[in-house]
Amino acid sequence: MSSTGEELPEYLNFNERSGQIYGYTLKDGIGDNNILVLADDGISQTSSNFVLSASDSNMKADADEYTEKSLIASMSVNSSSVGGNFVPTITTKSNLTFGVAATASAATNLEAFKTANPTIDGSGTTIAVLDTGIDLDHPFFGADTNGDGVSDNIVASADFHGDGNGAQDSDTHGTHVAGIAMSSDATFPGTAPGANVAAIQVLGANGGSFSSIEAGLQWVLDNRATYNITSVNMSLGASDNSSSTQLSSLSDEIAALKSQGVITFVAAGNSFASFNAEGVGTPASDPNALAISALDSVNEGAASYSQRDTTITQVFAPGTGITNAAPGVGATTQTLSGTSMATPYVAGVSSLMSQLNPNLSVDDFETFLQQSASTFSDPATGGNYRVLDVNALGLLAAGGTLPDAPTLQQPSTDDHPDSIGSNTAVAPGVSVIGNLERGGDKDVYKVSGTAGSTYLIDLRGEPSALGTLTDPIVTILDSNGSQIAQNDDGGTGFESSLTFAPSTSGDFFIEAGAFSSGLTGTYQLDVTDVTIQDDHSGNIGGNTALSVGTNQSGNLEIASDTDIFSLDVQAGVTYTIDQKGFWSSVGNLRDPLLTLKDSTGTILGQNDDGGFRLESQIIYTPTTTETLYVEAGAFDTHTGTYEISVGASGGSADNDIANAPSLGLTSITPGISQTGNIEIGGDKDVFSLSVTSGATYQIDMKGSTSNVGTLTDPLLRVLDINGEVLGQNDDGGRGFESLLSYTAPSTGEIYIEAGAFSSALTGSYQLDVKQTSIATSSLGDIVGDTINGASLANLNTIFAGNIDFLGDRDMFRFSLEADTTYRFDVRGSHSNHGTLWDPQAFLYNENNTLVAQDDDSGTGFEASVSYTAPSTGDYYLNVMANIGELSQTSGSYSVESIFF
């Protein structure tokens, strides 16, 4: 691991007999590299640093201390790989042995399940293993009765990594993973020995990419019904760590699999020692995936390497020192450790449950998995985690109930009643403590609520050190004892937290309980009034008045909130009303929605995105003198602060320059200045400009700062014939003047709109256009594909590019400032901004480290990357084509760069 903490995408192997490290590749031009070697036997860890170089013999005497131990190695190089890099979540090659008490089946009650369900072995189900491939003729996967070189229980195979050997295991990892899930060997059986497997190769010996994994998931979607695929196993990860759910370019496929009843299991990751904090890797953090963590060598707690999160980890399962299939001749085996091993253990269990109850949904499986699990406390994080209990899971999946835990002695007293009656009153802001003295006990409290108010209710215990109850559950009851709302794990760890807004004033009741009837312990109950006060009324009457030339601020505190202002208008005067927020840096509301009403509430005008970017603007000329009402709202459920301003024309006429794109407009010639005047508030002047495909144009709009006009704050936009914004800038020039660069994706006419930042501003201006580069589409691929050959690009511009051939990449250099958020939109055929079907975008820092990436967050399959720069410097945007089944290998695209 380097000083910057970056890991090599490739993983290394270790020969325990000789102390030789092997299996790594140093790319051409890469110098010596520091390497951190971490030995992990599932209980303790030791580490050492030394140097690898491209010319050494790979023999390290330093590594002798790691004989007798298992090992993971990671290192940092200037890798030029793109697409996001995933590695198998393997940690060890180990010769560890375990006693009978530590066997996986005993730790998870798998043997008890088999005894109770002797005919259930996963038959009829198929597990899709997305990995390094599988040894296709290994006897652990059934006999080869037809002699075709493929074991009979491998019902399908596909290769999306492209190493030329089909789905045959290019490493050892995928074979071992598949064996844990469904090996039919009598000595080393999988958890579902009767299940089939689909071998989907998405990784090679040096890892893989987003695009290959995405293609593998798309194959599963297409073939789910044909092979009755009930689960997907992905024992892989991107070596990152997140304590909240995160979306990626794989999220669409994982969500689609869930909707079709396919459970996606993903390894949580093996980098806990690096992060030393709760969290899981990508894509285990996906909200529709089930993240699996690994138990230690005695299957009693968390393995020291295993990443874990009290919210995201579904269960822990055996993953340390697991022996199963390895590629080779005959019944070859290997012993490995990692969350890679724990994940297929649970995937195999899901096949048992699918056979036991074919109608079991993904949500049901997840719920039963949590309800049936036992728990342990982890001293490393202070969190409580679940451990897989196969027998209890089977009881719930079959429609049964879990037996109540026996209690040797039941307390004779109860501190609070368990039903509505003479209940203790709880006042907001005053903590109450209680005790669940016996299994199944409930404590009920009374709260006097007010309609329109919102209350936060927290029931806390052992995770917050406010009691001994490990897993509280809170329920809201009405006066009849009927449940209104409930929460189990919405707080810290397994604690409970929910918000409640009563629809009527009066008493409601809080029931404090425990998730399992076997749990007892003390707790603390807190009720907090979190009602948000509205700064402006949403009804007509007694409203704050707007005046021309002044600004009025406001806040949409909750979703669907609206603020109404009054505006006295005169007949024949033109009024321009702006609602601005995040995009104009005068608030944090991202998508305002502006409505103009008369005194009866009748809508006279409404606008969503007619202002700057997503901001709103209404231009209205009343026919009578009266009081109108301006309603400030937001599109969809957005909330946040904003600013309202009003400009007025005083009845003067606009000049004869058009204010919208159309044919026959005044044309601007590059190199010749064009002057104009914003005569009234909200006025726009629109000019046409003939452009050539691939050429770049610099457009300046100047005013008082440059002493070429009187307009103090110009606003410049580039439009197409339909008025769609192709580029825009507010303060990119001198002072508050505007400047932008625009690269034309095609030859034709564009339209330059000259305006003012505020609807209250008027004044004269000067427009200057100059062509700064020629079209390059006919010159072949001139955009470099490394940071050294990157083309310099400007922010707040739109420019065109072209992926010229299979594997082509275009790299652009941007200068970003610290603590500023940027967005890079890469568009192609879906937005009619080019012909590229599925562009991908990758952002690197000056150390060539991948810091952000995206595939399909834009329109259709287009890419959109958002990134907040931690430091000022050069960053590099890499554009390439996805090589999935539906993708095209070449085509044109445009890039829009925006900073907030």
N, C-alpha and C positions, 0 to 999 in steps of 0.2 A: 504494500500500500504506500502510495507516495505521500509527500508532505501535504498535498491538498486533499488527501483522503479518497482519491479515486481508485476504482478497482478495474483491473483488466477484464474485458468482456469474456476472454477465454478462462476456463478453469484448469487447474493443474492436477496431475496425479503424482503419486509418491510410491516409490519402491521401498518397502520397509526393510527388506533384507540388506540392500546395498546403500541405503540413504540417498538414492539417486532421485532427483526431481526431473520429471520428463513430461512431455505432452504440451509444451508451450511453444509459441511461435513469435519471434520478434520480426516485425514487418520491416521491409527495406527502408534504410535510412534512419532507423531508430537506434539510439545509442544505448549505453548501459542503463539498467533500470534497477532501482531498489525494490526488493521484494520482502514482504512480511509473510512468514510461514507460521501458521497457527495450528498447533496440535491439540486435538479435542477428542477425549475419549467418552464424551457424553456427560461427564461429571465435572472435570476440571480442564483448564486450558493453560498452555504455555506458548510462548512465541519467541521468534528470533528474526533478526534482519540480516540480509546479505545482498550481494549484487549479482544479477544475471547479465550476461552480455551475449551478443549474437555469435561470438566466437568461442565461448567457453565449452568445456566438455560436459556440462550439466552435472558434474559430480561435485557434491558439497559435503566436506567432512563435518561441517557444522550441523548437518541434518541427522547425524548419528543418534543424537539424543531423542529422536522421535521414533526410533525403532521401539516396538512394543506398544506404540500408540497409533491412533488414527490421526488423519491430517487433512486440513483444507489449506490451500494456498491461493493467494490473490496478489496481483501486482498492477502497477500503473504503467501504461505506455501511451504514446500519442497515436491512438488508433484512428484510422480513417474510415472505420466501418460506420454505416448510417442505417437508419431505419429502426433505431432502438435495439439494444442488444440484450438478449435473454440467455441465461445459462441454466443448465439443470441445477436444481436446488439440492445438490449432493454435498455433504460435508466431509465424508470420510471413506477411506478404505481401511477396514478394521478386522482384526482377528479376535475381537472381544468374545468372551463366553459368558453365559448367564445361567443363574440357577433356576430351578423349577418355579420358584415363587415369582420370578420376574418375566415369565413367558408372556408374550403378547396376548394370547387367547385367555389366559387367566386374568390379566389386568383389565380386560375389557368385557369379561363375562361372555366371550364368544363360545366357549365350550358349553356353558349353560344354555345358550340359545340353540346350539346344535342338538343338545339332548332333548330340548323341548320341541324342536322342529326338525326331526331327522330327515325329512324329504326336501328341505329348503337348502339349495346350494347355489342359487343364482341362475339356474337353468332358464333358457329362453330370453335372457337379457344380453346386451352387448355393451361393453365399456370401450369408449373411444379414448385411446392413449395417445396424446399429442406429445411427442418426445423425440428422441434420437433414432427412432425406429425400433424394431424388435427382431431378434434372431428368429427368422420365420420358420425354421425347422427344428426348434428346440422342443424336446419331448415334454417339457412342463406344460406346453400349450396343446397337448393332445397328440394322438397318433397321426401319421401322414398316410392315410389309408389308400389314397389314389396315387401316391408316389410323385406328386408334383413339386415336392420340395417345400411345401407349406403345411404346417401343422393344422389339423382340422378345426381347432377352436379359434384360429385366426381367420375370421370370416371375410375380412376386407383389408386392403392396404392401399396407401397413397403416399406419394413423396412430394412435399412442397418445399423441401430444402434444396433439392436439385444437386445432390452430390453424385448422381449417376448410378447408384446401386439400388434404386427403388426404395422401399421402406425397410430394407435390411439394416440392422443396427450399425450405425457408423461409429459407435462408441461402445459403452456397456450399460449406459444408464437406462434407456427405455426398456430393455429386456428385463432388468431387475424390477423396475416399476410395474410392468405388466404382470410379472410373476407374483408380486405381493398381492395384487388385486384378484387374480383368477387362475394361478397355477393349479393344475390338477394332480401334481405329484403328491404321493402319499406321505413322504417325509417332509417336504417343504410345500405344503398347500397354501394357496391364496385364500383370502377370506371368502371368496365366492368361487369355489373350484369348478362349479358347473357353468359358469358364465363364459360367453364368447368375448373376443377382443377385436377391435379394429385398430390396426397399426398405422398411425398417421405421423409420418416423419416431418417435423417442423424445425428440428435442431440438428446440427452436426457436431462433430467433435469440438468445434470452437464456438458453439452457441448458435443463435439464430436471430431473426428479426421480427418486428411487428408484422410485416407483410406476409411472411411465411406462416406465422401462427394464425393470422386472420384468414388466410386461404384455407388452412386446416379446419378452422371453425365453420367456415362456409361450406366445406365438404360435409361436415357432420349435419348441418342444417338440411342439405340437399338429400342426404342418405339416411336420415334418422329413421323414417318409417320402414325402409327396405330391410334394415338389419336390427330393428327394435333397439336402437341405441337409447339407453336410459340414463347414462351418465358420461361426462367427459372428465378425464384426469389430465391436469396440467401441472406436472412437477417441475416447474420452471419459474423464473422470476428475473426482474431487472435490477436486482441488488440495491433497491432504494428502500425507504421506510416511511410509512404514513400512518397516522393514528386516526384518520378520517377516511371515509369512502372516497374513492377517486375514479373518475371516468378516464378511459383511454380509447384508442381507435378500435379496441376489441370489444368495447361495451355494447355496441349495437348487436353483435353476434351473440354475446353472452345473454343479453336480455331476450333475444329472439329464441334462444335455446330454452330459457326458463318458460317462456310463454307456450312452448311446445312440450313441456313436461320433462325436459332433459336437465339434470342437475350438473352444474359445473363445479368441480373441486379443484382448488388451486393451493399449492404449497405456500405457506406464510413467508418462507425465506429463512436463511441461515446466518444472518449478519447481526444478531443481537449483540455480540461482543463489540462490534464496530459502533453501533448506534447507542447501546446501553440505555434504551428507552422503548416504551411501548410503541407498537406499530407493525405493519406488515408490508411486504413488497408489492410491486405491480406484476401481474394483475390480480393478486389476492385481495387487494383493496377495492376491487369492483363491487358495487352494491348488490349485484345479482349473482356473484360468485360466493362459494362457501370456502373460507380460508381455514386451513388445517395446520396446526402446530404440532411439534414433536415432543414426546415424553423422554425422560432421561433413561439411563441404562437399567434402572430398576423399575421403570414405568410407574413412578410415584409423583414426579414433579416435572417441571419444564427442563428440557435439555438446555445446557448452557449456551449452545449455538442458536437455538430456535427463536426466531422472531415471534412476537405474541402481542395481542391487544385484547383488553377485556371486552371491548365492544365488537370488534371485527372477527376475531378468532371464534369459529363455531365450536370446535372441540379440539382437545389434544388427543393424539393417538400414538401407538408405539412407532418409533422411528429411529431408535438408536441400536446399532448392532443387529440389523435385520439380514438374515441369510435367505437368498432366493436365487433365481435364474441369472446366469451370465452367458454371453455368447461363447460358443465353443462346440466341441464335438461331444455329443451325448449329454448327460444330465449335469452340465457344468454349473457351478454355483459361485456366488461371491457374497461377501458380507459388507454392507454399506450402512451409513447413517445419514440422516437429514430429514427435513420436512418433506423432501421428495419421497421418502419411504412411508411417512405417516399418511400422506394424502391418498395413495392408492389403497391403503388399508381401509379407509373410510369409503372410498369409491366402491370397493368390493362389497362392503356392508350394504351400500345402497342397492346393489343388485339383489341381495338377500331380501331386503324390504320390498323391492319392486315385485319379486316373485311371490312373496307372502301376501302383498296387497297390490295388485296391478293398477288399482285406481288411486294410489297414493300420489298426491300432487307434490310439486317442489316445495310449496309453502308448508304443507303438512309435514313433509320429511324434516324440514328445517326446524319447525316448531317441536316435533317429537324428539329430534336430536338434542335440543336444548333441555326439554323437560325431563328427559330420561337420564341425562348425564349426572355423574357425581362431580364434586368440586374439590379443588385444592387451593391453598393460599401460596402465592409465590413470593418469597422474601426479596427477590431481585427487583420486583416492580411494586410490591405491596398489593397487587391485584389478586382477585379470585378468578379461577379459570375452570372450565368444564373438561371432564374426561369422558370419552366415549364409553357408553354402557350398552353393548349390543343386545343383551337379553331384555333390558328394560325398554329399549327402543322397539324391539320386536313386539312387546306387549302392547305398546301404544299403537304401532302400525297395524296390528291385527284388530284394533278396536277395543282393546281392554284398558284397564286402569292400573296405575302403579299401587302396590300395597303401601299402606301407611307405615311409617317407621314406628317400631314399637317403643313405648316409653315405660321405663321401669317404675317411675313414680310420678303421679300427676299432682301438681300443686292444688291445694284446696281453695286458694284465693285468686281473684282476678282483679287487677288494678283498674280496668276499664271494661264496661259492658260490651258484649259482642253483638248487640242489636240496638235499634233505635228506641230510645226511652229517656232515661235520666242520664244524658250524655254530657261529658265535660265540654264546656264552650271554649273554642279556640279563637283568639283575636289575632288579626294580621300583625306580624311583627313580634309576636311573643311565642317563644319556643315551648313545646310541650314534650315531656319524655314519657315513655311507656315501656311495657314489658310484655312480650308474648311468653307467658309462663309455661305453656304446654303446647304440644303439637296440635295444629288446627285452630289455635286461639285467634280471635279477632278483637281489635279495640276500635270502638266507634266514637267519633267526636262530632260536635255540632259547630257550624260556622254560620253567622248571620251575613248573607251576601246581598249585594246591591246590583240590580239590573244595570248592564252597561259597564260594570267593573270587571277587571280580569285579575285572577288570583293565581299565583305560582305556588304549587304544593310540593314540598320535598319531604320524602320519608327516607331517613338516612340511618345507617348503623355502622357496622364494622369497617367497611371500606373508607369511610370518612372519620373513623375513630370517634364516632358519636354514639356508640353502643356496641353490642355484640352480635346483633342480628346480621347475618351474612347476605341474605337475599330478600329484601323487603318487597312487598307489592302493595300499591295504594289504589283504592277504589273510591269513586264519588257516587253517593247514593242520594236519591230524592227522599222526600218525607215518607214515602211508602216502602222504602227499602229497595227500590228498583235501581239497578246499576245505570249510571249516566256515562261514566268514563272510567278508564282503568289504565295503569301503567306498571310495567314490571322493571325494566332495566334502563329507563330514560335518564338516570342520574349517573353518579360516579360508580364505576364497576357495575355491580348488580343492584345498586340502589335505584329508587323510584322517584320520578319527577314528572309533573304534568302541569299544564295551565288549564284553567277552567273559567269560563265567562257565563255566569247564570243569566238566563233569558228573563227571569222575573226576580224581584226582590223577595227575600225570605230566607229561611234556614235551608241549608244543604248539609250533608253529612259525609264525613271522611272515615273510611274503614282502613285501618292499618293492619296488614297481615303479612304472611310470608309466602314465598313462591311454592314451597313444598310443605306439606302437612307435618313433615318430620322436623322442621326448623323451629327453634325458639331463640329468644334473646331480647336485649333491650334496643331501643331506637329513640330517635328524636324527630318530631313532626314540626315543620315550619310552614306557615301560611303567609305569603307576602302579596300585598296589593300592588300589582304592576300595571295598573290602569294608566294608559297614556292620555294626557290632556291634549285636546285639539286646539291648535293656535288660531284657526279661522273656521267659522261655521260653514257647514256644507249646505245650508239652507238660505233662501233669499229672505232678507229682512235684517236690519241692523248690521250691515256688512262694513268691513274696512273699505275706505274709499281709495280709488286709484286716481292719480293726477298725471297729466301729460308732462314728460320730461323727468319724472322721478321714478325710482325703483322701489318695489315692495317685495319683501322676502316672505317666505312661508315654508311649511313643512308638512308633507304627507306622512303622518306618523304610522299609519297602518295601511294594509292593503285595502283598496277601494275607497280610501279617504278622498274627499274633494274639499277644496277651499274656495269660497265665493267672495268676490270683491265687487263693489259698485263702481260704475264709471259714468259720469255725466258727459253726454255727447251733444254736439250741435249739428243740426241738419246741414248737409253738403260738405262737411269736413271729413277728410279721409283719415282714419285711425289705423295705426299699425300696432298690434299687441303681440308681444313676445313672451314666451315662457321658457326660460333657460335654466340649466342645471349643470350636470357633470361635464358635458362637452364644452361648455363655455367657462368652466372653472368658477362658477358663481354658486355652486351647490353640489349635491351628490345624487340628485334624481337623474337617472339615466334615460328615461323615455317619457317626457311630459306629454300630456294630452290636454289641449286647450279648447274650451267651449264658450261661446258667446250666447247669452240668453236675454230675452226681454223680461219685463216685470212679472209676466204670467208663467215664466219658466219655459216658454217656447224657444227652441234652439234656432238662432239666427246664423250661426256659423260654427264650424268645428274643424280642428286641424291636429294631425298627429306629428308628422315629420317634415313640415314645411319650413322649419327654421334651420339652424346650424346643426348638421348631422341629424340626430334623432330628436332635436328640440322643435318646439311648436311656434307657429306664427299665424295670426289672422289679420287680414286687411279688410276693413269694413267702412263703408260710407253710409251713415244713417240718412233717412229721408225726413226725419222729424227730430226735434230737440227733446231729449228725454233722458232717463236714467237706465242704463243697461247693466248687465251683470256678467262678470268674467269668472268662469269656473276653471280653476287650476286643478288638474287631475293627472293621472298617469296611465299609460297603456298597460294592460294586463294587471299584475299584482305588484308593480314597482312601488317603492316608497323612497322618501328622501327629501332633501331641501332643494329649493328652487328660488328663482327671482322673476318677478313680473315687471315689464316696462311698457309704456305706451308712448307712441309718437303721433303727431298730428300734422296734416298738411296745411292747415289754415285756408283751404279752398284753392290754393294755387295749382296751376296745371303742370303736369309732368312734361318733360321734353319729348321729342319724337323718337327717342331710342327705345327699342322694344324691351319689355321686361320678362320675356320668356323665349325659349328657343323656337325658331321658325325659319322658313326659307326667306331669302332676300334680305338678311340683316346686314348691317354695316360690318365690313370685313376688316380684320386686323392683319397687317403685313409685318412679319418679323423684321425688326430693326427700325420700324417707324412708330413713334409714340402716338397714342390715341388718348384724347382727353374726354372727360365727361363730368356730369354733375348729378349728385343725389339731391334732387330738389325738395323732396318731401320724405318724412319719416317712413321707412319701409320700402322706399323706391329701390328698384333693381335695374341696371342697364346691361343688356345682353348683346354680345358681339360674336361673329363667327370667325373661325380660324381653320384654314386648310392644313391638314397634317399628313405626314407620310409614315407608313407602317414602320415601326422600330425606331423612329427618330425621337429625340428627347427635346423638349421645349421648356425654357425657363420663363415664367410669367410673373411680372412684378406689378403690384397695384400700390401706388404711392400717393401721399397726400400732404398734410401739413408738416410732418416730420422731415420730409425731403424738400420742403418749400416749393412743391410743384402743384399745390392745391390746398384746399381748406379742410378736407375731410380728415378727422383726427384718428379714426379707427376703422380702416377699410376691412372688408370681408370678401375674399375671392373664392369663386367656385368654378369648376369645369364640369359641363353638363353634356349629355347626348341630346339628340333631337327630341326624345321623350321626357326630358327634364331630369333623367336619372343622374345622380351625382357621381362623377368619375374621379374627382379630386377636389380638395378644398383646403384653404389655409386662412388663419386669422392673423397671427402675429409673427409670421416667419421672416419678415423683412426687417427694416429699421424701425425701432420703437414698436408702435402698434400697427405698422404697415404689413402688407401681405405679400408672400412670395411662395411659389411652389414650382416643382419640376414635374413634368408630365411626359411619359413615354407612350406614344400612340401604338395600340395593339393592331391597328389596321389603318389603311389610307382612307381619308374622307374628311368630313367636317365635324369639328367639335365646337362647343359654344362656351364663351367666357362670360361669366356673370359677375359684374361689379356691384357690390352692395356695401352696407355698413354693419358693424357688429351689433349696434343697438338700434332699435326702431326709432329712437329719439334723435339720432344723428343725421345731419345733412352736410353737404359740402362738395367741392370739386375734387377731382383726382386725375391721375395719369396712369395709363396702362402701357407697359412695354413688354414685348415678346421677343425672345431670341432663341434660335435653334442651337442647342449645345452639343448634339451628337447626331451622326447620320444613322440611317437604318442599317442594321447589321444582319438581317435575316438571310441575305444573299452571300454572306461571307463565311458560312459554315459555323461550326461551334467555336465561338471565340470567348465564351464565358468560362473561366477556370472552374475546376472542381475541387480545389483545395484552398485553404486560407491564404496561401502565398499567391495564388492566381485569382483571388476573388476580385470581382468588379465593385468599385465604389458606388454606393447608392445613397440617395437622400431620403430623409424621413418626410412623412406627410406628402408622399408622391405616389403616383401609379406608373409603373413601367412594365414593358412587355419582355418576354423571354421565350425560349424554345428548347424543348428536350429533343435533340436531333436524332438520337439513336438509342437502342437498348442499352441501359446502364449509364446513360449520360446524366450528369449532375451539373447544376449551375450554382455557383457560390457567389454571394453578394456580401459586401462589407458595409456595416452601419456603425456609426458612432453613437453610443447610448450613454445616457447620464444616470448616475446612481439614484435609486429610489423613485424612478420614473417608470410607469407602466407603458408597454408598447404592444401593439398588435400587428401581426403580419398576415394578411389575407392573400392566399394563393388561389387564383380562380382560373377555371378552364371552360370546358364545354357546358357545364351545368348553369353557369351564369352568362353564357355567350361572350366570354372574355378570352376565348381561345378554343383550341381543339383538344387539349389534354383532358382525358376522361377522369383520371383519379390522381391528382397531384398530391405529393407528400411534402411536408416542410420540417426542417430540422434546424435548430438554432444552437450555435456553438459559441463559447467564449474564446478569448484570445489564446487560451491554453489548449484549444481544440477539444474541449470537454463539452459533451452534449448537455445543454441546460434546459431545453424545451423541445417538444416535437408534437406533431399532429398529423392525422390522416384525413378524417372525415367530419371535422367539426364545422365546416363551412356549408355552403349550399350543395346539396347532393353529396358527392364524394370529394368535394373540394376541402382544402386545408385552411385552418385558421389557428395561429399560434399567439398566445398572450404571454407576456413575460415582464416581470418587474426586475430591472437590473440592480444587482446588489452593489455594483461599483461602476464608476465611469470608465469607459474604454471601448475598444472595437469588439463587435460581435458579428457573427457570420451566419447568414441564412442560406441553407442548402435546399434547393428545390430539385425533386426527382419524381419519377413516375412510379406508382405502385405496380408491382409485377404480379398481382393477383389474377385469378381466372378471367375477370371481366375487364381488366385494365388494358390500356394501350401503352405501347412502349415508347411512343414519341408524340409530340404535339406542342402547340403554343399555349402560353398562359400569361397572366398578368399578376403583378405583385403590388398590393397597396400597403404602405407602411404608415402606421398611425401611432401617435403618442398621446397619452391622456394627462 
